[in-house]
Amino acid sequence: MKVQLFIPCFIDQLKPSIAFDMIKILERVGVEVSYNPNQTCCGQPGYNAGYWDEAKVVGQKFIKEFDGENYIVTPSASCTGMVRNGFTQLFHNTVSHNECKNVQKNIFELSEFLVDILKIEDVGATFNGKATYHDSCSALRECNILTQPRKLLSKVKGLELVELKDNTVCCGFGGTFAVKFEPISVAMGEQKINNAIDTGAEVLISSDYSCLFHLEAYAQKHNTPIRCLHLAEVLAMQ
């Protein structure tokens, strides 16, 4: 099987190692990957801020960068949700409608691609330690991703996975929400980190680096005893 990669702009700019870890995982399970270096953003920041005309320009570029036939795999439920849902509003009844539909049906977040499409739960990973999992709002509410990451993590040798209190509650990032409502955002992040610490876990895992970026910043600033890792980082370990 051949898949196309979509690497979100924030991962490309802030932690590209996540993208390379995803490639390791996909190649380990026998998938051929291709990457279009001209890709940039799905348009979500502009869309969420209300700049729909500008988001449409970026989204149009996104649609053109993928062939519409092969699966598109990304390490971000947030971007997946934008393409599946936001694009419907941006490109409804436009000349890009059909191209948009092709891309929408082919894009998958990493964990749902592995579990739902490839029917693979054990990717041969090893991670010795105790961890808890944070469900991002986009994963839960836009993509219906809940069991897939847990199935993958349950097969990681040496990993003890414990559930996080209030796992369906937002971490406080929310894109521009963290900028516009900083005090509320920080308080929500503090609550999430404290809940993670209460589990006794050493590591907080998520499939959305945007959430982890927010939580990791709080954890480091306050010298809390917990690390934040993307799901791909854990699954790539052997």
C-alpha positions in Angstrom: 0.0 0.0 0.0 1.1 3.5 -0.8 0.1 6.5 1.3 0.7 10.2 1.2 1.9 12.1 4.2 0.5 15.3 5.5 2.7 16.9 8.1 1.0 19.7 10.0 2.8 23.1 9.9 3.3 23.2 13.7 5.0 19.8 13.7 7.1 20.8 10.7 8.2 23.9 12.5 8.4 22.8 16.1 9.0 19.1 16.3 9.6 17.4 12.9 10.9 14.3 14.7 7.3 13.3 15.1 6.9 13.1 11.3 10.0 10.9 11.0 8.7 8.6 13.8 5.4 8.2 11.9 7.3 7.3 8.8 9.2 4.6 10.8 6.0 3.1 12.0 4.3 3.1 8.6 7.3 1.6 6.9 7.7 -1.0 9.7 4.2 -2.3 8.9 4.9 -2.5 5.2 3.5 0.8 3.9 5.2 2.8 1.2 5.1 6.6 2.0 5.4 9.6 -0.2 5.7 13.2 0.8 5.0 16.4 -1.2 7.5 19.0 0.0 5.3 21.8 -1.3 2.6 21.2 1.3 2.1 23.8 4.0 -1.1 24.1 6.1 -4.7 22.8 6.0 -6.1 26.3 6.7 -7.4 25.6 10.2 -5.9 28.7 12.0 -7.6 31.1 9.6 -10.8 29.1 9.6 -11.1 29.0 13.4 -10.4 32.7 13.6 -13.2 33.5 11.2 -11.1 34.3 8.1 -12.9 31.9 5.8 -11.9 33.5 2.5 -8.2 33.3 3.5 -8.7 29.7 4.8 -10.3 28.8 1.5 -7.2 29.8 -0.4 -5.0 27.7 1.8 -7.5 24.8 1.7 -7.5 25.0 -2.1 -3.8 24.6 -2.1 -4.1 21.6 0.2 -6.5 19.9 -2.1 -4.3 20.4 -5.1 -1.3 18.9 -3.3 -2.9 15.4 -2.9 -3.9 13.1 -5.7 -7.4 12.2 -4.4 -6.8 8.5 -4.8 -4.3 7.3 -2.2 -4.8 7.5 1.5 -3.5 10.6 3.3 -2.1 9.9 6.8 -1.3 12.6 9.3 -0.1 12.7 13.0 -2.9 15.1 13.9 -6.6 14.6 14.6 -7.0 18.4 14.6 -6.0 18.7 10.9 -7.9 15.6 10.0 -11.0 17.1 11.6 -10.5 20.4 9.7 -10.3 18.6 6.3 -13.3 16.3 7.1 -15.5 19.0 8.5 -14.3 22.5 7.9 -13.7 21.9 4.2 -17.3 20.9 3.8 -18.3 24.4 4.7 -15.5 26.1 2.7 -16.0 24.2 -0.6 -19.7 23.3 -0.7 -21.2 24.1 -4.1 -17.8 25.3 -5.5 -15.8 24.1 -8.4 -13.5 22.3 -5.9 -16.4 20.3 -4.4 -15.6 16.9 -6.0 -11.9 17.2 -5.5 -12.6 18.1 -1.9 -14.8 15.0 -1.4 -12.0 12.8 -2.7 -9.5 14.2 -0.2 -12.0 14.1 2.7 -12.7 10.4 2.3 -9.0 9.5 2.1 -7.5 11.4 5.1 -6.9 9.6 8.3 -5.1 10.3 11.6 -2.3 7.9 12.3 -4.0 5.7 15.0 -7.3 5.3 13.1 -5.4 4.5 9.9 -3.4 1.7 11.6 -6.4 0.3 13.5 -9.4 0.9 11.2 -7.8 0.7 7.8 -4.8 -1.6 8.2 -6.4 -3.6 11.0 -3.1 -3.5 12.9 -2.8 -3.0 16.7 0.7 -4.2 17.4 3.4 -2.3 15.6 6.2 -3.9 17.5 6.9 -1.0 19.9 8.6 -1.2 23.3 8.4 1.4 26.0 9.1 0.7 29.6 7.1 2.9 31.9 3.8 4.0 33.2 1.8 6.4 31.0 -1.6 8.0 30.7 -3.4 9.2 27.6 -5.0 12.6 26.8 -7.9 12.7 24.3 -7.8 15.8 22.2 -11.1 17.6 21.6 -10.6 17.2 17.8 -10.0 13.5 18.1 -13.0 12.9 20.2 -15.5 15.3 18.8 -14.5 15.7 15.1 -13.0 12.3 14.3 -14.6 9.9 16.8 -11.1 8.7 17.8 -11.2 7.1 21.3 -10.3 3.4 21.3 -7.8 3.4 18.5 -4.8 4.9 20.4 -5.6 2.8 23.4 -5.6 -0.4 21.3 -2.2 0.5 20.0 -0.7 1.5 23.3 -2.1 -1.7 25.0 0.2 -3.7 22.6 3.3 -1.7 23.5 5.7 -4.0 25.4 6.6 -2.8 28.8 4.0 0.0 28.8 1.5 0.3 31.7 -1.4 2.5 30.6 -3.6 4.2 33.2 -6.7 6.2 32.5 -6.7 10.0 33.0 -9.4 11.6 35.2 -11.7 13.9 33.1 -10.1 12.6 29.9 -12.8 14.2 27.8 -12.2 17.7 29.2 -10.3 20.2 27.0 -6.6 20.8 27.9 -7.1 24.6 27.3 -5.1 25.0 24.1 -7.8 25.4 21.5 -5.6 27.2 19.0 -6.3 30.9 19.3 -8.2 30.3 22.5 -4.9 30.0 24.3 -3.9 33.5 23.0 -7.2 35.3 23.5 -8.0 33.7 26.9 -4.6 33.0 28.4 -5.6 32.8 32.1 -8.4 30.3 31.4 -6.1 28.3 29.1 -3.4 28.1 31.7 -5.8 27.0 34.4 -7.2 24.3 32.2 -3.7 23.1 31.3 -2.8 23.1 35.0 -5.8 20.9 35.8 -4.9 18.4 33.0 -1.3 18.2 34.2 -2.3 17.7 37.8 -4.7 14.9 36.8 -1.9 13.2 34.9 0.4 13.5 37.9 -2.3 12.0 40.1 -2.3 8.8 38.0 1.3 8.2 38.9 2.3 8.2 35.3 5.7 9.3 34.1 4.5 10.2 30.6 1.4 11.9 29.2 0.7 10.8 25.6 -1.6 12.3 23.0 -2.2 12.1 19.2 -2.2 15.9 18.9 1.0 17.8 19.3 -0.8 21.1 19.6 -2.3 19.9 23.0 1.1 18.5 24.0 2.9 21.7 23.1 0.6 23.6 25.5 0.8 21.0 28.3 4.5 20.5 28.0 5.1 24.2 28.3 3.2 24.3 31.6 4.9 21.1 32.9 8.3 22.4 32.2 7.7 25.9 33.6 6.5 24.5 36.9 9.0 21.6 37.0 6.4 18.9 37.2 7.5 15.3 37.1 5.9 14.3 33.9 7.0 14.1 30.2 4.8 14.7 27.2 5.1 12.5 24.2 3.2 12.2 20.9 1.7 8.8 20.2 4.0 8.4 17.2 7.1 8.9 19.4 6.0 6.0 21.7 5.0 3.7 18.8 8.3 4.2 17.0 10.3 3.0 20.0 11.8 -0.5 19.9 
